[in-house]
């Protein structure tokens, strides 16, 4: 495994070679757990809007460049229309005059 000898030595040497600080170091956010622990010690609350909401199965409005798959409303509307048609149909036992089916339901 490749490893730097010492952070300060590397920073100085690479700076002398013309490297920018952003080329030498990276800034990375702490984990939620770490920040929550510090917030608790500070007696403050981390605002919810700073966290990404968990994924949902609900259909939402999104910009056109959103990488999530597009849900086309046409198939959903057609399935809903078909379901409504099925609900509007009279039960078969009413149209056939079959009273035995009616008696079985009671």
N, C-alpha and C positions, 0 to 999 in steps of 0.2 A: 504494500500500500504506500502510495506517495504521500508525503507529509511535509509541511513547511517546518524549518528549523525553529523559528521563533518569530512571533507576530511582529514585534517591533523591528527586528533586524530585516525582515522581509519588507516591511513598510518603507523603511529608510532606503534600502537598496533599490526597490522598484521605483520609488519617488525620484531618486537620482537618475534613473534611466528614462524618466519622463512620463511614467504612468500617472494617471489621475487617481484620486482617492476612490472614485466610483469604479475604477478598473481593478482596484486591489481588494476592496471590501464590498460586501453586500449587506443590505439592511433587510432584516426579516422580522415580521411580527411574531410576538410571543403567542403561545397557545391560549385558547379560551380559559383553560384551567388556571394558568399562571396569572393572567390579567384579572380574572375573577377573584383570585386569592389576594392580589394586591389591592383591588378595589374594596374588598371586604376590610382589609387593614386600614385603608384610607377612609372607610365609612362612606363610600360613594357607590353608585350603581352604574354599571356600564350600560349605555343606551342601547335599546333593542335594535335600532336602525343600523347599528354598526355590524350586526351579524346577518348572515344570509339565512333566509327562512328555509326550513327543511323542505325537500321536494314534496310536491302535492300531485294528486291524480286529477285535480280539478282542471277544467279548461279555463285558461286565462287569456286576456288580450296581451299581445307582446309585439315588440317592433319587428319589422320584416327581417332584420339581420340577426334575430334571436336564433341560436343553434338548435333549439328544441324542435322536434318534428311538428309540422303543421297539422292541425286537426281540421279537416274539411267538414263544414256543417251539412253539406248536402246528404251524405249517407246517414247521418244522425237524424236529420229531419225526415228522411224517407222511412227509416225504421220507426220513428215516432208516429208518422202518418199511418203506417200499416198497423201499428198497435192500436191506434184510435179506431180504425176501421173494424178491427176484431172486437173491440169493446162495444161498438155500436150494433153489432149483429145480435139478433135475437137468439137466445139459447135454442139449440136444436130441438129439445124436448117440447118447447112451446109451439114450434112450427109444425111438428109432426102430429100433434094432438095425442102424444103418448102419455097418458095419465099415470102409467106405472112408474115412469121416471120421476114424475111429480111426487108420487107417494113415497118413493125411495128417499127423496130429499127430506121428507118430514120426519 
